[in-house]
Amino acid sequence: MSRIIDAVAPARLGSGFRWLMASSWTSNLGDGIALAAGPLLVASETRSPLLVSLAVVLQQLPWLLFGLYAGAIADRVDRLRLVVVANLLRGVVLVALGATIVTGVVNIGVVLGALFLVGTAEVFVDTAAGTLMPMLVEKRDLGVAHARLQTGFITLNQLAGAPIGAALFALGRAWPFGVQVVAVVLSAVLVVRIALPPGPVRDASDTHVLRDIAEGVRWLLDHPPVRTLALVIVTFNVTWAAAWSVLVLYSLEVLDMGPVGYGLLTTMAAVGGLVSTPWFGWLERRVPLATLMRTCLLLEVLMHLALALTREAWIAMVILFGFGMYAFIWGALSAAVRQRSVPTEFQGRVGSVYGVGVYGGIVVGAGLGGLIAEYAGIVAPYWFAFVGSGITLALVWRQLAHVAHADEEIRRSEEESAPGQGPGR
């Protein structure tokens, strides 16, 4: 057993990371169960397409409403305590939802309200938990550590959680939410085992939350490599979401794969990610970071082109497998690059700007994808994604050399601007 633990979470990452990973994996299983159970519960209460789509919007909306605020709070309070409290509040909402199901008083309004509250709690959990990694792991190991968390996300959230959630829902509508409560509480208990100095990472007694948010945004804007990375992530999320938003129609109408086609395509992406994440450490050691970033983004551009051109289901499945391989490597790499660059006291605020950008990009991209497909055909969003991501990559190609080593760029810039440290002194 110890050999397995050492292989998954090497001892050099520390015991704190192991507790964080265990908490993250547990939470991902509960969230994966909800991925299937939530839509099934909504569909059991209404068949209105508007209300079904509203359920999805209400789960994403909290990031846009509270994301920046959550980042500021994470930099003002004890981060471990914030994760625990937000998780427990999420558990309370799930218990209340389960009680309404058991007693038969549940309705679509209750379900939609619960989804919004759970989504709000998740914003605070994810933001605060995201700041813990650089406090526990050395900068050089951040990429490997994020890859390990990605492995749990793919395995438990994307692959295992959904079928378990569907099976539990078949047993009884309240069962999956009861199991998710257990996962949420256990995740909070595991986080408590992490040994970190108590209290906030900075003294914010004389500042206002809005001022803190402004400082976080200003820090990002004042550091070109981190700013460029944020712009790349937002833009590529817009183009990706435009194509992904119509993937189910693409599988049905373009590939003629039948009702199971969409599930097969998304599963292939998850399997590709599962195959690639164990190799992240090897790649990071042997391939220059700038080359790795450029390769991942170039592959995304080419994926959109390939999907726009192909009409063969098996080719599309191979493409989605490849997408999973590089997309999850990019996720671990970009998170590591950002966290290596951002000071501890800004991790929450800068991370939340990225989170808002990610979800904002997805919302905008999904809307664009629907409009483009409505007026130009199902394949048109893939051409849009190819052109948009290709232009973006061409514009930032040279800057990616600086982005890959943003921490070194920022350190040199700060040393040069410090009193008595400028050139010629």
Backbone torsions as a table, in degrees:
resi	resn	phi	psi	omega
1	MET	NA	-40.7	-178.9
2	SER	-63.0	-34.8	178.6
3	ARG	-65.7	-38.9	178.6
4	ILE	-64.6	-44.4	179.9
5	ILE	-62.1	-43.1	-179.9
6	ASP	-65.1	-34.2	179.3
7	ALA	-70.4	-40.0	-178.4
8	VAL	-76.6	-46.7	-179.2
9	ALA	-129.8	88.6	-177.8
10	PRO	-52.0	146.7	-176.2
11	ALA	-58.4	-28.9	-177.7
12	ARG	-65.6	-19.5	178.5
13	LEU	-76.0	-17.4	174.6
14	GLY	92.1	157.7	-179.3
15	SER	-68.2	-31.3	178.8
16	GLY	-61.3	-41.3	177.8
17	PHE	-64.8	-37.9	-179.9
18	ARG	-62.1	-39.9	176.9
19	TRP	-67.4	-39.4	178.3
20	LEU	-64.2	-42.7	179.1
21	MET	-63.6	-43.3	179.1
22	ALA	-62.1	-41.0	177.9
23	SER	-64.5	-44.6	-179.2
24	SER	-63.4	-44.6	-179.3
25	TRP	-64.4	-40.3	178.3
26	THR	-63.4	-45.0	178.7
27	SER	-63.1	-38.5	179.7
28	ASN	-64.5	-35.1	176.5
29	LEU	-64.3	-45.5	177.9
30	GLY	-62.2	-41.2	179.7
31	ASP	-67.5	-36.1	177.8
32	GLY	-64.8	-38.7	175.5
33	ILE	-61.0	-40.4	-179.9
34	ALA	-69.2	-26.0	179.0
35	LEU	-58.5	-36.2	177.7
36	ALA	-90.6	-43.1	-173.4
37	ALA	-68.9	-36.6	-178.9
38	GLY	-60.5	-55.8	177.9
39	PRO	-61.1	-35.6	178.5
40	LEU	-65.0	-38.7	178.5
41	LEU	-66.6	-42.7	178.2
42	VAL	-60.6	-45.5	-178.8
43	ALA	-66.2	-26.4	178.5
44	SER	-75.8	-16.5	-179.3
45	GLU	-102.2	-24.4	-179.0
46	THR	-155.2	151.3	173.7
47	ARG	-112.6	11.9	-179.7
48	SER	-74.2	119.7	178.0
49	PRO	-56.8	-35.1	-179.8
50	LEU	-63.4	-46.4	-179.2
51	LEU	-69.8	-36.0	177.8
52	VAL	-63.4	-44.7	178.3
53	SER	-68.3	-32.6	178.3
54	LEU	-63.1	-33.3	177.9
55	ALA	-61.3	-40.0	178.2
56	VAL	-66.9	-44.2	-179.5
57	VAL	-60.9	-43.1	-176.8
58	LEU	-66.4	-23.8	177.3
59	GLN	-80.9	-26.2	179.2
60	GLN	-92.3	-27.9	-175.1
61	LEU	-56.6	-38.5	-179.6
62	PRO	-56.0	-31.5	178.0
63	TRP	-62.9	-41.1	-179.3
64	LEU	-72.9	-32.1	-178.2
65	LEU	-82.1	-41.3	-169.6
66	PHE	-120.9	0.3	-174.5
67	GLY	-58.6	-50.3	-179.1
68	LEU	-65.6	-38.4	178.4
69	TYR	-63.9	-42.5	179.2
70	ALA	-61.8	-38.7	178.2
71	GLY	-63.7	-41.8	178.3
72	ALA	-64.9	-41.8	178.8
73	ILE	-63.4	-40.1	179.9
74	ALA	-61.7	-28.7	178.2
75	ASP	-87.6	-5.1	-176.7
76	ARG	-107.1	-21.8	-173.0
77	VAL	-122.8	177.3	173.9
78	ASP	-66.4	115.2	-172.8
79	ARG	-66.7	-40.3	177.3
80	LEU	-60.5	-44.3	-179.2
81	ARG	-64.4	-37.3	179.0
82	LEU	-63.8	-41.9	177.2
83	VAL	-59.9	-46.4	-177.8
84	VAL	-63.9	-49.1	-177.2
85	VAL	-62.6	-45.9	-179.4
86	ALA	-64.1	-38.0	177.1
87	ASN	-64.8	-42.9	180.0
88	LEU	-65.4	-38.3	176.3
89	LEU	-64.4	-38.1	175.4
90	ARG	-62.0	-40.4	177.4
91	GLY	-63.2	-38.1	178.9
92	VAL	-62.2	-43.3	179.3
93	VAL	-63.0	-41.5	-179.8
94	LEU	-66.8	-38.1	175.9
95	VAL	-61.9	-44.5	179.0
96	ALA	-62.6	-40.8	177.8
97	LEU	-63.4	-44.8	178.4
98	GLY	-61.1	-37.7	179.5
99	ALA	-64.4	-39.8	178.5
100	THR	-66.2	-33.1	178.5
101	ILE	-69.0	-45.8	-178.4
102	VAL	-63.9	-40.2	-177.6
103	THR	-83.1	-7.6	176.9
104	GLY	81.0	11.6	-179.4
105	VAL	-97.5	4.2	-179.4
106	VAL	-65.8	146.2	173.1
107	ASN	-147.7	175.1	-174.5
108	ILE	-63.7	-32.6	177.6
109	GLY	-63.7	-43.5	178.0
110	VAL	-62.6	-43.8	-178.5
111	VAL	-62.7	-47.5	-179.1
112	LEU	-63.6	-40.5	177.5
113	GLY	-63.2	-42.1	179.4
114	ALA	-64.4	-41.3	179.5
115	LEU	-62.3	-39.4	178.6
116	PHE	-65.4	-44.1	-179.4
117	LEU	-66.6	-41.1	177.4
118	VAL	-63.2	-42.6	178.0
119	GLY	-62.2	-36.9	178.1
120	THR	-65.0	-45.9	177.8
121	ALA	-60.9	-38.9	-179.4
122	GLU	-64.0	-33.1	177.2
123	VAL	-59.5	-45.4	-179.7
124	PHE	-70.9	-38.3	177.2
125	VAL	-62.6	-51.8	-175.4
126	ASP	-65.2	-39.3	-179.4
127	THR	-65.9	-48.4	-178.9
128	ALA	-68.3	-42.6	179.7
129	ALA	-63.4	-34.3	179.2
130	GLY	-66.0	-21.0	179.2
131	THR	-84.3	-12.4	-175.0
132	LEU	-76.1	-33.8	-174.7
133	MET	-54.5	-53.3	-179.1
134	PRO	-67.7	-11.6	175.3
135	MET	-84.9	-14.1	-174.7
136	LEU	-112.1	-26.0	-170.5
137	VAL	-120.9	141.7	175.7
138	GLU	-62.2	150.6	-177.0
139	LYS	-55.3	-40.1	-176.3
140	ARG	-66.3	-20.2	-177.2
141	ASP	-103.0	4.3	-176.6
142	LEU	-62.7	-38.3	179.7
143	GLY	-61.7	-47.7	178.9
144	VAL	-62.5	-41.7	-179.6
145	ALA	-62.4	-44.0	178.4
146	HIS	-65.4	-36.2	177.8
147	ALA	-62.4	-36.7	178.3
148	ARG	-66.6	-39.6	176.2
149	LEU	-65.9	-36.9	177.6
150	GLN	-62.7	-36.9	178.1
151	THR	-59.6	-43.9	177.8
152	GLY	-65.7	-38.9	178.9
153	PHE	-61.8	-46.7	-178.1
154	ILE	-66.1	-48.1	-173.8
155	THR	-68.5	-49.3	-171.6
156	LEU	-90.7	-38.3	-178.1
157	ASN	-82.9	-50.3	-173.0
158	GLN	-83.8	-36.8	-174.3
159	LEU	-100.0	-52.4	-173.1
160	ALA	-85.0	-38.2	-171.1
161	GLY	-61.6	-46.7	-175.4
162	ALA	-61.2	-49.9	178.6
163	PRO	-64.7	-34.0	176.6
164	ILE	-65.8	-43.5	179.1
165	GLY	-61.0	-42.5	179.3
166	ALA	-65.2	-40.9	179.7
167	ALA	-65.5	-42.0	178.3
168	LEU	-65.0	-37.9	178.7
169	PHE	-63.6	-35.5	178.3
170	ALA	-65.6	-31.3	177.6
171	LEU	-71.7	-33.8	-178.7
172	GLY	174.3	139.0	-171.7
173	ARG	-63.3	-24.5	-178.1
174	ALA	-85.6	-19.6	-173.1
175	TRP	-58.1	-49.8	-176.9
176	PRO	-61.7	-31.5	-178.9
177	PHE	-76.8	-30.6	173.6
178	GLY	-65.3	-42.8	178.4
179	VAL	-66.6	-37.3	177.9
180	GLN	-64.3	-36.2	176.1
181	VAL	-59.2	-45.5	178.9
182	VAL	-59.4	-44.3	-179.6
183	ALA	-63.7	-41.4	-179.3
184	VAL	-64.7	-45.8	-179.4
185	VAL	-65.4	-43.7	178.9
186	LEU	-62.8	-38.2	177.2
187	SER	-60.7	-41.5	178.1
188	ALA	-65.3	-40.2	179.1
189	VAL	-63.1	-40.8	-178.9
190	LEU	-67.6	-36.7	178.6
191	VAL	-63.4	-35.5	-179.1
192	VAL	-60.4	-26.0	-178.6
193	ARG	-72.2	-12.8	179.6
194	ILE	-71.6	131.5	-179.1
195	ALA	-95.8	105.8	175.2
196	LEU	-134.7	153.1	176.7
197	PRO	-57.7	134.5	180.0
198	PRO	-68.7	157.6	176.4
199	GLY	94.5	173.6	-179.1
200	PRO	-72.4	164.1	-179.8
201	VAL	-86.1	-7.8	-179.8
202	ARG	-150.7	157.4	177.3
203	ASP	-88.6	109.3	-178.3
204	ALA	-114.0	22.8	-175.1
205	SER	-65.7	-26.8	-176.8
206	ASP	-103.0	12.9	-178.2
207	THR	-121.0	160.6	177.9
208	HIS	-102.9	152.3	-178.3
209	VAL	-58.0	-42.7	-179.8
210	LEU	-62.7	-36.7	176.5
211	ARG	-67.1	-38.4	177.4
212	ASP	-61.7	-42.9	178.9
213	ILE	-61.4	-44.9	-180.0
214	ALA	-61.7	-38.4	178.2
215	GLU	-63.9	-39.3	179.2
216	GLY	-65.6	-44.5	178.1
217	VAL	-64.1	-42.4	-178.9
218	ARG	-64.9	-39.6	178.5
219	TRP	-59.7	-44.5	-179.8
220	LEU	-63.3	-44.5	-177.7
221	LEU	-67.5	-27.9	-177.6
222	ASP	-82.3	-5.7	-177.7
223	HIS	-121.1	96.6	-171.8
224	PRO	-51.2	-44.0	-178.6
225	PRO	-62.4	-42.1	179.9
226	VAL	-69.6	-36.9	177.7
227	ARG	-64.6	-43.3	178.9
228	THR	-63.0	-42.0	178.2
229	LEU	-60.6	-41.3	178.9
230	ALA	-62.8	-43.0	179.8
231	LEU	-64.8	-39.4	177.4
232	VAL	-62.5	-45.3	-178.2
233	ILE	-63.6	-44.0	-179.8
234	VAL	-63.3	-48.1	-176.6
235	THR	-64.5	-44.0	-179.6
236	PHE	-69.6	-26.3	174.2
237	ASN	-72.2	-33.9	175.9
238	VAL	-63.8	-48.9	-177.5
239	THR	-68.3	-41.0	178.7
240	TRP	-62.7	-46.3	-177.6
241	ALA	-66.0	-33.4	178.0
242	ALA	-59.5	-42.3	179.4
243	ALA	-77.0	-43.4	-174.9
244	TRP	-68.3	-28.1	-176.6
245	SER	-64.9	-23.6	179.7
246	VAL	-112.3	17.1	-177.9
247	LEU	-60.7	-37.8	-179.8
248	VAL	-63.8	-40.1	177.3
249	LEU	-71.8	-35.1	176.6
250	TYR	-60.4	-43.1	-179.7
251	SER	-66.9	-34.3	-177.7
252	LEU	-81.4	-47.1	-170.0
253	GLU	-95.3	-31.0	-177.9
254	VAL	-94.2	-46.3	-177.7
255	LEU	-91.1	-16.3	179.9
256	ASP	54.9	48.9	-176.5
257	MET	-92.0	-7.8	-179.3
258	GLY	82.7	-177.5	-174.4
259	PRO	-60.2	-28.9	-176.7
260	VAL	-86.5	-4.5	-173.7
261	GLY	-60.9	-45.0	-179.1
262	TYR	-60.1	-43.6	178.7
263	GLY	-62.0	-39.1	178.9
264	LEU	-65.4	-40.8	-179.3
265	LEU	-65.6	-45.5	180.0
266	THR	-68.0	-34.6	177.4
267	THR	-65.1	-40.6	178.5
268	MET	-61.6	-37.8	177.5
269	ALA	-64.2	-42.3	179.7
270	ALA	-66.1	-40.8	178.8
271	VAL	-64.4	-39.9	177.1
272	GLY	-60.4	-41.9	177.1
273	GLY	-64.7	-39.5	179.9
274	LEU	-64.1	-36.7	179.6
275	VAL	-69.5	-35.2	-171.1
276	SER	-85.4	-33.8	-171.9
277	THR	-60.1	-35.7	177.9
278	PRO	-64.3	-18.7	-178.2
279	TRP	-91.1	1.2	-174.2
280	PHE	-60.0	-46.4	-178.5
281	GLY	-58.8	-42.5	179.1
282	TRP	-62.8	-45.3	179.9
283	LEU	-63.8	-42.9	-177.5
284	GLU	-64.3	-33.4	180.0
285	ARG	-75.8	-29.5	-170.3
286	ARG	-108.7	-16.9	-178.1
287	VAL	-116.5	129.1	176.4
288	PRO	-53.3	140.2	-174.7
289	LEU	-60.0	-40.5	179.6
290	ALA	-62.3	-41.0	177.5
291	THR	-63.9	-40.0	-179.8
292	LEU	-65.4	-42.4	178.9
293	MET	-65.7	-45.2	179.3
294	ARG	-62.5	-39.6	-179.7
295	THR	-64.0	-45.0	179.7
296	CYS	-60.2	-46.5	-177.9
297	LEU	-69.4	-37.7	177.3
298	LEU	-64.0	-40.0	177.9
299	LEU	-62.5	-35.9	177.3
300	GLU	-65.3	-42.1	177.0
301	VAL	-58.7	-47.3	-178.2
302	LEU	-67.6	-31.2	178.0
303	MET	-62.7	-43.7	179.1
304	HIS	-61.8	-41.1	179.0
305	LEU	-64.0	-44.5	-178.9
306	ALA	-62.9	-41.4	178.4
307	LEU	-67.8	-32.8	177.6
308	ALA	-67.5	-30.5	-175.4
309	LEU	-91.1	-33.2	-172.0
310	THR	-80.4	151.1	173.2
311	ARG	-127.5	9.8	-177.7
312	GLU	-102.4	128.4	-177.2
313	ALA	-62.1	-43.1	-175.3
314	TRP	-66.9	-33.9	177.0
315	ILE	-67.6	-42.1	178.1
316	ALA	-61.3	-37.1	178.8
317	MET	-66.1	-40.0	177.0
318	VAL	-64.4	-41.0	179.1
319	ILE	-61.9	-44.8	180.0
320	LEU	-66.1	-33.7	174.8
321	PHE	-61.6	-46.2	177.3
322	GLY	-63.6	-38.1	176.9
323	PHE	-57.8	-46.4	179.4
324	GLY	-59.8	-38.5	-177.6
325	MET	-62.2	-50.1	-175.7
326	TYR	-83.6	-28.8	-176.6
327	ALA	-65.4	-40.7	-179.0
328	PHE	-76.2	-29.5	172.4
329	ILE	-65.2	-44.2	177.8
330	TRP	-60.7	-40.9	-179.9
331	GLY	-59.8	-46.0	179.0
332	ALA	-67.8	-40.5	-176.5
333	LEU	-68.2	-47.2	-177.7
334	SER	-65.1	-38.1	177.6
335	ALA	-64.9	-40.9	179.6
336	ALA	-65.5	-43.8	179.6
337	VAL	-60.0	-44.2	179.4
338	ARG	-63.8	-48.5	-174.6
339	GLN	-69.9	-26.7	175.1
340	ARG	-68.2	-25.3	-172.5
341	SER	-93.1	-27.3	-170.9
342	VAL	-92.5	130.8	176.1
343	PRO	-60.4	153.7	-177.0
344	THR	-54.7	-42.0	-175.1
345	GLU	-73.0	-8.8	178.4
346	PHE	-110.8	-0.7	-174.0
347	GLN	-57.6	-42.9	-178.2
348	GLY	-65.6	-47.4	-175.6
349	ARG	-69.9	-45.6	179.6
350	VAL	-67.9	-40.5	177.2
351	GLY	-61.1	-36.9	-179.9
352	SER	-70.5	-32.1	175.2
353	VAL	-61.9	-42.6	176.0
354	TYR	-61.7	-44.0	-179.1
355	GLY	-61.2	-44.4	178.0
356	VAL	-63.2	-39.7	178.2
357	GLY	-63.7	-41.3	179.5
358	VAL	-61.5	-53.4	-176.6
359	TYR	-71.2	-35.0	175.1
360	GLY	-63.1	-41.9	177.5
361	GLY	-62.4	-39.3	179.1
362	ILE	-65.8	-42.7	179.8
363	VAL	-63.2	-47.3	179.6
364	VAL	-63.7	-45.7	-178.5
365	GLY	-63.0	-41.9	179.4
366	ALA	-63.2	-40.4	177.5
367	GLY	-63.9	-43.4	178.3
368	LEU	-64.0	-41.7	-179.9
369	GLY	-60.1	-42.2	178.9
370	GLY	-64.5	-43.8	179.9
371	LEU	-65.4	-44.1	-179.2
372	ILE	-63.1	-44.8	179.8
373	ALA	-64.9	-35.8	-179.4
374	GLU	-62.9	-38.8	-172.9
375	TYR	-104.3	-18.4	-175.9
376	ALA	-125.2	-0.9	178.4
377	GLY	105.6	160.7	-173.9
378	ILE	-64.1	-31.8	-177.0
379	VAL	-79.7	-21.6	-175.0
380	ALA	-56.3	-40.5	178.5
381	PRO	-59.5	-27.9	179.5
382	TYR	-73.8	-35.3	173.4
383	TRP	-67.5	-40.2	175.9
384	PHE	-59.8	-45.0	-179.4
385	ALA	-64.8	-39.9	178.8
386	PHE	-62.4	-49.2	-178.0
387	VAL	-67.4	-45.8	-177.5
388	GLY	-64.1	-46.8	179.8
389	SER	-69.6	-34.5	179.1
390	GLY	-65.2	-43.8	178.0
391	ILE	-63.5	-43.7	179.4
392	THR	-59.5	-46.2	-179.0
393	LEU	-63.6	-40.0	178.7
394	ALA	-61.7	-38.5	-178.0
395	LEU	-70.2	-31.7	-174.9
396	VAL	-106.8	4.7	-173.7
397	TRP	-52.5	-49.5	-178.7
398	ARG	-70.4	-38.6	-177.6
399	GLN	-64.9	-21.4	-178.4
400	LEU	-63.5	-24.7	175.2
401	ALA	-63.9	-35.9	177.3
402	HIS	-78.6	-37.9	-179.9
403	VAL	-62.0	-42.2	-176.8
404	ALA	-59.3	-30.9	-180.0
405	HIS	-119.7	44.7	-176.6
406	ALA	-59.5	-36.1	-178.4
407	ASP	-62.5	-40.1	179.0
408	GLU	-70.3	-39.8	178.6
409	GLU	-61.3	-45.3	-177.9
410	ILE	-67.0	-40.2	179.5
411	ARG	-63.0	-43.6	178.9
412	ARG	-64.5	-40.7	179.8
413	SER	-62.8	-41.2	-179.5
414	GLU	-70.2	-35.6	178.1
415	GLU	-66.3	-38.7	-179.4
416	GLU	-70.8	-30.8	-177.7
417	SER	-89.0	-10.6	-179.2
418	ALA	-71.2	146.6	179.7
419	PRO	-56.9	131.1	177.4
420	GLY	78.1	3.3	-177.2
421	GLN	-117.9	2.7	-175.9
422	GLY	-71.7	172.7	-179.9
423	PRO	-60.2	138.3	177.2
424	GLY	82.9	4.5	179.7
425	ARG	-109.5	NA	NA
